[in-house]
């Protein structure tokens, strides 16, 4: 019999006051077994006994047969050819003369599988020694670069012992950015951990996964130089690098909100670098005994030293300068001086820059362009050619795409035509466009400008090279009278 709580309270109160079970049952009009059940507080009316009834038909032999089917599947290791509950039921009927229902076998199969299977959400608590490992990963975010909304890739690294962090942004998650980011990470941490944990992204792995992953040739060379072992995770196993998985979201919410505005990637990364230093100095991870900075100072002593030679992280190719004095690299073009026309040059593509060399000497460096069909020109590369071919100046792309509209319109007012315009461009190359425009604003608007007029503003007074002595030097005067008398000068 199930009683209400007020009845249960009366039974307990009366019994504690010394009233007998018979009297309580008679007064409350309930049975004596019910009073006996609840009077001593051995149970409670809200406690319900769990109903659990095993089918009599599912015997130990039946369970053993089901488990043997599981073992056969494990031995064969064929993902698409495994026993289903229906197949086990059919075998029981034909081989064991089973007379029970299919639903009872289906329930037994489900229960036995649950007992033998580890839930995929389960995680093992991990512990790392100082300097043992670092976890790395990529994330994505949106920022404003030079006023333009731009999608960037954030490289995140986290030391496993101290939880110190490193975050840097790149325009692309390619191999050059991947290797360069790790170099900067080692610089930021002040040393190199013994093990690096990453997933199976193509930027690092050319085939396989987990224990069977084969790293890319460049990455293998990089890891050999820095003496760090590579540990790749299993597919879809973010729990194997949960520290850095959390950092990807944390950095996006805390370092990139509100959406940052920067002139270029270098400025943005300086802000992220400062944010990481602030995290190190002020943050304490939940459930950690000490702040990040205290644990980092302990861990940095165990990090391996950074080698003296800095590994070249660039993607290097040999390219030929075309007839337009440009070099093609990764679907984009970059200009070089015309003297390198039709010569082979070396192009080194870094994460955010392009360096062009000829016979080991640096020719020019550009900010790297991503996408396709873009060309970067520099006026100084074409000024000699324009002096030889001044008639092309009005349609020359290196002129139209490097100078401001204001300067071009002002140059068209020069009385000498194209030749005078070329002279003005030479002054822009030598002194900079900003200074030439500043001179334009000094010349009265009613005066027709000339290049010679611009030169007069550029010619600054030269300091005199005469040296003045503070004290006079004493010179002994010589009497020349005897000389004059000897040669008869005095008589003339």
C-alpha positions as CSV (number, residue, x, y, z in Angstrom):
1,X,0.0,0.0,0.0
2,X,1.3,3.5,-0.9
3,X,0.4,6.2,1.7
4,X,0.6,10.0,1.5
5,X,3.2,12.0,3.3
6,X,0.8,13.3,5.9
7,X,-0.2,9.7,6.8
8,X,3.5,8.8,6.9
9,X,4.2,11.7,9.3
10,X,1.4,10.6,11.6
11,X,2.8,7.0,11.7
12,X,6.3,8.2,12.5
13,X,5.2,10.7,15.2
14,X,2.8,8.3,17.0
15,X,5.4,5.5,16.9
16,X,8.1,7.7,18.4
17,X,5.8,8.7,21.2
18,X,5.4,5.1,22.2
19,X,2.1,4.2,20.6
20,X,1.8,0.5,19.6
21,X,1.5,-0.7,16.0
22,X,-2.0,-2.1,16.7
23,X,-3.2,1.2,18.1
24,X,-1.8,3.2,15.2
25,X,-3.4,0.9,12.6
26,X,-6.8,1.1,14.4
27,X,-6.7,4.9,14.7
28,X,-5.5,5.6,11.2
29,X,-7.6,2.8,9.7
30,X,-4.7,1.2,7.8
31,X,-3.3,-2.3,8.0
32,X,-0.7,-3.3,10.6
33,X,1.9,-4.4,8.0
34,X,1.8,-0.9,6.5
35,X,2.4,0.6,9.9
36,X,5.2,-1.8,10.5
37,X,6.8,-1.0,7.1
38,X,7.0,2.7,7.8
39,X,7.1,3.2,11.6
40,X,10.9,2.8,12.0
41,X,11.8,4.9,9.0
42,X,13.4,2.0,7.2
43,X,11.9,3.2,3.9
44,X,10.0,6.2,2.5
45,X,6.7,6.5,0.6
46,X,8.4,8.3,-2.3
47,X,10.9,5.4,-2.8
48,X,9.8,3.2,-5.7
49,X,11.3,-0.2,-6.3
50,X,12.9,-0.4,-9.7
51,X,11.1,-2.9,-11.9
52,X,13.6,-5.2,-13.5
53,X,12.6,-8.5,-14.9
54,X,14.8,-10.6,-17.1
55,X,13.0,-12.8,-19.6
56,X,13.1,-16.3,-18.5
57,X,13.9,-17.4,-22.1
58,X,17.2,-15.5,-22.1
59,X,19.4,-18.0,-20.4
60,X,23.2,-18.0,-19.8
61,X,23.7,-20.1,-22.9
62,X,21.7,-17.6,-25.1
63,X,23.9,-14.7,-23.8
64,X,27.0,-16.8,-24.4
65,X,25.9,-17.4,-28.0
66,X,25.3,-13.7,-28.6
67,X,28.7,-12.7,-27.2
68,X,30.3,-15.4,-29.5
69,X,28.7,-13.7,-32.5
70,X,30.4,-10.4,-31.4
71,X,33.8,-12.1,-31.1
72,X,33.4,-13.5,-34.6
73,X,32.8,-10.0,-35.9
74,X,35.9,-8.7,-34.1
75,X,38.1,-11.5,-35.5
76,X,36.9,-10.9,-39.1
77,X,37.1,-7.1,-38.7
78,X,34.8,-6.4,-41.6
79,X,32.9,-3.2,-41.1
80,X,30.0,-4.0,-43.5
81,X,29.6,-7.6,-42.6
82,X,28.6,-7.9,-38.9
83,X,25.9,-9.7,-37.0
84,X,22.7,-7.8,-36.6
85,X,20.1,-8.6,-33.9
86,X,17.9,-10.1,-36.6
87,X,20.7,-12.4,-37.9
88,X,21.5,-13.5,-34.3
89,X,17.9,-14.3,-33.7
90,X,17.7,-16.4,-37.0
91,X,20.8,-18.3,-36.0
92,X,19.4,-19.0,-32.5
93,X,16.2,-20.4,-34.1
94,X,18.0,-22.6,-36.6
95,X,21.0,-23.7,-34.5
96,X,19.7,-23.6,-30.9
97,X,16.0,-24.2,-31.5
98,X,15.2,-20.9,-29.7
99,X,11.4,-20.5,-29.1
100,X,11.4,-16.9,-27.7
101,X,10.4,-13.7,-29.4
102,X,12.7,-11.5,-31.6
103,X,12.1,-8.5,-29.3
104,X,13.7,-10.3,-26.4
105,X,16.8,-11.1,-28.5
106,X,17.0,-7.5,-29.7
107,X,16.9,-6.2,-26.1
108,X,19.6,-8.7,-25.0
109,X,21.8,-7.7,-28.0
110,X,21.5,-4.1,-27.1
111,X,22.3,-4.6,-23.5
112,X,25.3,-6.8,-24.2
113,X,26.7,-4.3,-26.7
114,X,26.4,-1.5,-24.2
115,X,28.3,-3.5,-21.6
116,X,31.1,-4.2,-24.1
117,X,31.3,-0.6,-25.6
118,X,33.1,2.4,-24.2
119,X,30.9,5.5,-24.7
120,X,32.5,7.8,-27.4
121,X,32.0,10.9,-25.1
122,X,34.2,9.4,-22.4
123,X,37.6,11.1,-21.8
124,X,40.7,10.1,-19.8
125,X,42.1,12.8,-17.6
126,X,45.6,13.7,-18.9
127,X,48.7,15.0,-17.2
128,X,51.9,16.5,-18.8
129,X,55.4,17.1,-17.5
130,X,57.0,20.5,-17.9
131,X,58.3,21.0,-21.5
132,X,56.8,17.7,-22.7
133,X,54.3,18.8,-25.3
134,X,52.5,21.7,-27.1
135,X,49.2,21.4,-28.9
136,X,48.5,23.4,-32.1
137,X,45.5,24.0,-34.3
138,X,43.9,26.5,-36.8
139,X,40.9,28.7,-36.3
140,X,39.0,31.3,-38.4
141,X,38.0,34.8,-37.7
142,X,37.0,38.1,-39.4
143,X,38.9,41.3,-39.0
144,X,39.2,44.7,-40.8
145,X,42.5,45.2,-42.7
146,X,43.0,48.7,-44.1
147,X,39.2,49.2,-43.8
148,X,38.3,46.0,-45.7
149,X,36.5,43.1,-44.0
150,X,38.8,40.2,-44.3
151,X,38.7,36.5,-43.3
152,X,41.9,35.4,-41.5
153,X,43.2,32.1,-40.2
154,X,44.4,32.1,-36.6
155,X,47.2,29.8,-35.6
156,X,46.9,28.7,-31.9
157,X,49.5,27.0,-29.8
158,X,49.3,26.0,-26.1
159,X,51.8,24.4,-23.8
160,X,50.3,21.4,-22.1
161,X,51.8,21.9,-18.7
162,X,51.5,25.6,-18.0
163,X,48.7,26.3,-20.5
164,X,50.6,29.3,-21.8
165,X,49.2,30.4,-25.2
166,X,50.3,31.8,-28.6
167,X,48.0,33.2,-31.2
168,X,48.9,34.7,-34.6
169,X,46.8,35.5,-37.7
170,X,47.5,34.7,-41.4
171,X,45.7,35.3,-44.6
172,X,46.1,31.6,-45.6
173,X,46.6,28.4,-43.7
174,X,49.2,27.1,-46.1
175,X,52.5,25.4,-45.5
176,X,54.5,28.6,-45.4
177,X,52.2,30.1,-42.7
178,X,52.1,26.8,-40.8
179,X,55.9,26.6,-40.4
180,X,56.5,30.3,-39.9
181,X,53.8,30.3,-37.1
182,X,55.6,27.5,-35.3
183,X,58.9,29.4,-35.5
184,X,57.3,32.5,-33.9
185,X,55.6,30.2,-31.3
186,X,59.0,28.8,-30.3
187,X,60.4,32.4,-30.1
188,X,57.4,33.5,-27.9
189,X,57.7,30.5,-25.5
190,X,61.5,30.9,-25.4
191,X,62.2,27.3,-26.2
192,X,61.0,24.1,-27.9
193,X,58.8,21.4,-26.3
194,X,59.8,17.8,-27.0
195,X,56.5,16.8,-28.6
196,X,54.1,18.6,-30.9
197,X,50.4,17.5,-31.1
198,X,48.4,18.3,-34.2
199,X,45.5,16.8,-36.2
200,X,45.8,15.3,-39.7
201,X,45.5,18.4,-41.9
202,X,47.0,18.2,-45.3
203,X,49.3,21.1,-44.5
204,X,51.2,18.6,-42.2
205,X,50.3,15.1,-43.3
206,X,50.6,13.8,-46.9
207,X,48.9,10.4,-46.2
208,X,47.6,8.3,-43.3
209,X,46.4,9.4,-39.9
210,X,47.2,9.1,-36.2
211,X,50.0,6.6,-35.6
212,X,50.2,5.8,-39.3
213,X,50.4,9.4,-40.5
214,X,53.3,10.4,-42.8
215,X,54.3,14.1,-42.5
216,X,54.9,16.3,-45.5
217,X,58.5,16.4,-46.5
218,X,59.0,20.0,-45.6
219,X,57.4,19.5,-42.2
220,X,59.6,16.5,-41.5
221,X,62.7,18.6,-42.3
222,X,61.4,21.4,-40.1
223,X,60.7,19.0,-37.1
224,X,64.1,17.4,-37.6
225,X,65.9,20.7,-37.4
226,X,64.0,21.7,-34.2
227,X,64.3,18.2,-32.7
228,X,60.6,18.0,-31.9
229,X,58.6,14.7,-32.4
230,X,55.3,14.9,-34.2
231,X,52.2,13.3,-32.7
232,X,49.1,13.3,-35.0
233,X,45.6,12.7,-33.6
234,X,43.1,10.2,-34.8
235,X,40.3,11.5,-37.1
236,X,37.5,13.5,-35.5
237,X,39.2,13.2,-32.1
238,X,39.3,16.8,-30.8
239,X,39.5,15.4,-27.2
240,X,43.1,14.4,-27.9
241,X,44.1,18.1,-28.1
242,X,41.3,19.6,-26.0
243,X,43.6,22.4,-24.6
244,X,44.1,24.0,-27.9
245,X,40.6,23.3,-29.1
246,X,39.4,25.5,-26.2
247,X,42.0,28.1,-27.1
248,X,40.6,28.5,-30.6
249,X,37.2,29.6,-29.3
250,X,38.7,31.6,-26.3
251,X,41.0,33.7,-28.5
252,X,38.2,34.5,-30.9
253,X,35.8,35.6,-28.2
254,X,38.4,37.5,-26.1
255,X,41.1,38.8,-28.5
256,X,38.9,39.5,-31.6
257,X,35.8,41.0,-30.0
258,X,35.0,43.7,-30.9
259,X,36.2,43.0,-34.4
260,X,39.7,44.5,-34.5
261,X,40.8,47.1,-37.1
262,X,44.4,47.2,-38.3
263,X,46.3,48.6,-41.2
264,X,48.0,45.3,-42.1
265,X,48.7,41.8,-40.8
266,X,51.8,43.0,-39.0
267,X,49.9,45.5,-36.9
268,X,47.1,42.9,-36.2
269,X,49.7,40.3,-35.1
270,X,51.4,42.8,-32.7
271,X,48.0,43.2,-31.0
272,X,47.6,39.4,-30.7
273,X,51.2,39.1,-29.4
274,X,50.4,41.7,-26.7
275,X,47.2,39.9,-25.8
276,X,49.1,36.6,-25.3
277,X,51.6,38.3,-23.0
278,X,48.7,39.8,-21.0
279,X,47.1,36.3,-20.8
280,X,50.4,34.9,-19.5
281,X,50.8,37.6,-16.8
282,X,47.2,37.8,-15.5
283,X,45.3,34.6,-16.2
284,X,44.7,31.6,-14.0
285,X,43.2,28.4,-15.5
286,X,40.2,27.0,-13.6
287,X,41.1,23.9,-11.5
288,X,44.9,24.7,-11.7
289,X,46.7,25.3,-8.5
290,X,48.9,28.2,-9.8
291,X,48.5,31.0,-12.3
292,X,49.7,30.6,-15.8
293,X,52.8,32.8,-15.3
294,X,54.0,30.8,-12.3
295,X,53.7,27.5,-14.2
296,X,55.2,29.0,-17.3
297,X,58.3,30.2,-15.4
298,X,58.7,26.6,-14.2
299,X,58.1,25.1,-17.6
300,X,60.4,27.4,-19.6
301,X,63.4,25.9,-17.8
302,X,62.6,22.5,-19.4
303,X,62.2,23.7,-22.9
304,X,64.9,22.8,-25.5
305,X,67.1,25.6,-26.8
306,X,66.2,27.2,-30.1
307,X,69.0,26.4,-32.7
308,X,71.1,29.2,-34.1
309,X,70.3,28.6,-37.7
310,X,66.8,29.8,-38.6
311,X,65.0,27.3,-40.8
312,X,63.8,28.7,-44.2
313,X,60.1,28.4,-44.1
314,X,59.5,29.8,-47.5
315,X,58.1,28.0,-50.6
316,X,61.0,28.6,-53.1
317,X,60.7,28.4,-56.9
318,X,62.7,29.5,-59.9
319,X,60.9,31.9,-62.3
320,X,61.8,33.7,-65.5
321,X,61.2,37.5,-65.8
322,X,58.9,38.1,-68.7
323,X,59.0,40.9,-71.3
324,X,56.9,43.1,-69.1
325,X,59.5,42.9,-66.4
326,X,57.3,40.9,-64.0
327,X,57.7,37.6,-62.2
328,X,54.7,35.2,-61.8
329,X,54.3,33.4,-58.4
330,X,51.2,31.5,-57.2
331,X,48.9,33.0,-59.9
332,X,50.0,36.7,-59.2
333,X,52.7,38.9,-60.8
334,X,55.4,41.1,-59.2
335,X,57.5,43.6,-61.0
336,X,61.4,43.7,-61.0
337,X,63.8,46.2,-62.5
338,X,64.0,46.0,-66.3
339,X,67.7,45.0,-66.2
340,X,66.6,41.5,-65.1
341,X,64.4,41.0,-68.3
342,X,64.3,37.4,-69.4
343,X,66.6,36.3,-66.6
344,X,65.9,33.5,-64.1
345,X,65.3,34.7,-60.5
346,X,64.6,32.9,-57.2
347,X,61.2,33.7,-55.6
348,X,60.8,32.9,-51.9
349,X,57.1,32.9,-50.8
350,X,56.7,33.5,-47.1
351,X,53.4,33.7,-45.2
352,X,52.9,37.4,-45.7
353,X,55.7,38.5,-48.0
354,X,57.4,37.7,-51.3
355,X,61.2,38.0,-51.7
356,X,62.8,38.0,-55.2
357,X,66.5,37.2,-55.5
358,X,69.0,37.1,-58.4
359,X,72.3,35.2,-57.9
360,X,71.9,35.3,-54.1
361,X,71.3,39.0,-53.9
362,X,67.9,40.4,-52.9
363,X,66.2,42.3,-55.7
364,X,62.9,43.4,-54.1
365,X,60.4,42.4,-51.4
366,X,56.6,42.7,-51.6
367,X,53.7,42.1,-49.4
368,X,52.3,38.8,-50.6
369,X,49.0,38.8,-52.6
370,X,46.5,36.0,-52.3
371,X,43.9,35.1,-54.9
372,X,44.7,35.3,-58.6
373,X,45.3,37.7,-61.5
374,X,46.8,40.5,-59.4
375,X,50.0,42.4,-60.3
376,X,52.1,44.6,-58.1
377,X,54.2,47.3,-59.8
378,X,56.8,49.7,-58.6
379,X,57.5,52.8,-60.6
380,X,61.3,52.8,-60.0
381,X,61.5,49.5,-61.9
382,X,60.2,51.2,-65.1
383,X,61.5,54.7,-64.9
384,X,64.5,54.0,-67.1
385,X,62.3,52.4,-69.7
386,X,59.8,55.3,-69.6
387,X,62.7,57.8,-70.2
388,X,63.4,55.8,-73.4
389,X,59.7,55.5,-74.4
390,X,58.0,58.6,-73.1
391,X,55.0,58.3,-75.4
392,X,53.8,55.2,-73.5
393,X,53.5,57.1,-70.2
394,X,49.8,58.0,-70.6
395,X,48.8,54.3,-70.8
396,X,51.5,52.7,-68.7
397,X,50.1,50.5,-66.0
398,X,53.1,51.0,-63.6
399,X,52.3,54.7,-63.7
400,X,48.5,54.5,-63.4
401,X,48.5,51.9,-60.7
402,X,51.2,53.4,-58.5
403,X,50.6,57.2,-58.5
404,X,47.6,59.1,-57.2
405,X,45.1,60.7,-59.5
406,X,46.0,64.1,-58.1
407,X,49.6,63.8,-59.2
408,X,48.7,62.5,-62.7
409,X,46.3,65.3,-63.3
410,X,48.9,67.8,-62.2
411,X,51.5,66.2,-64.5
412,X,49.3,66.6,-67.5
413,X,49.4,70.4,-67.0
414,X,53.2,70.5,-67.6
415,X,53.9,72.5,-70.8
416,X,56.6,70.0,-72.0
417,X,54.2,67.1,-72.5
418,X,55.3,63.5,-72.0
419,X,59.0,64.2,-71.7
420,X,58.3,66.7,-68.8
421,X,56.0,64.1,-67.2
422,X,58.8,61.6,-67.3
423,X,61.1,64.1,-65.5
424,X,58.4,64.6,-62.9
425,X,58.2,60.8,-62.4
426,X,61.9,60.7,-61.9
427,X,61.6,63.2,-59.1
428,X,58.8,61.1,-57.6
429,X,61.2,58.1,-57.6
430,X,64.1,60.1,-56.1
431,X,62.2,62.1,-53.5
432,X,58.9,60.4,-53.0
433,X,55.4,61.2,-54.3
434,X,54.4,62.8,-51.0
435,X,57.2,65.5,-51.2
436,X,56.3,66.3,-54.8
437,X,52.6,66.8,-53.9
438,X,53.7,69.0,-51.0
439,X,55.6,71.2,-53.5
440,X,52.5,71.3,-55.7
441,X,50.5,72.8,-52.9
442,X,53.1,75.5,-52.4
443,X,53.0,76.7,-56.1
444,X,50.2,79.3,-56.6
445,X,47.3,77.9,-58.7
446,X,47.5,80.8,-61.3
447,X,51.1,79.8,-62.2
448,X,51.8,77.2,-64.9
449,X,54.0,74.6,-63.2
450,X,57.3,73.3,-64.7
451,X,59.8,70.6,-63.6
452,X,62.5,73.3,-63.2
453,X,60.2,75.1,-60.8
454,X,59.7,71.9,-58.8
455,X,63.5,71.4,-58.7
456,X,64.0,74.9,-57.2
457,X,61.9,73.9,-54.3
458,X,63.9,70.7,-53.9
459,X,67.2,72.4,-54.0
460,X,67.8,73.3,-50.3
461,X,70.7,75.7,-49.3
462,X,73.9,73.9,-48.9
463,X,75.9,74.5,-45.7
464,X,79.2,76.2,-46.3
465,X,82.3,74.0,-46.1
466,X,84.5,76.9,-44.8
467,X,86.0,76.1,-41.4
468,X,86.3,79.1,-39.1
469,X,88.9,79.0,-36.3
470,X,88.1,80.5,-33.0
471,X,91.7,81.8,-32.3
472,X,94.0,83.6,-34.8
473,X,97.2,81.8,-35.7
474,X,100.3,83.9,-35.0
475,X,102.4,84.4,-38.2
476,X,105.9,85.9,-38.1
477,X,106.2,88.8,-40.5
478,X,109.2,88.8,-42.8
479,X,111.2,92.0,-43.7
480,X,111.5,92.1,-47.5
481,X,113.5,95.3,-47.8
482,X,116.8,93.5,-48.4
483,X,115.2,91.4,-51.1
484,X,113.9,94.5,-52.8
485,X,117.3,96.3,-52.6
486,X,119.2,93.2,-54.0
487,X,117.0,92.9,-57.1
488,X,116.4,96.6,-57.6
489,X,112.7,96.6,-56.9
490,X,112.8,99.5,-54.6
491,X,114.3,101.8,-57.4
492,X,111.5,101.1,-59.9
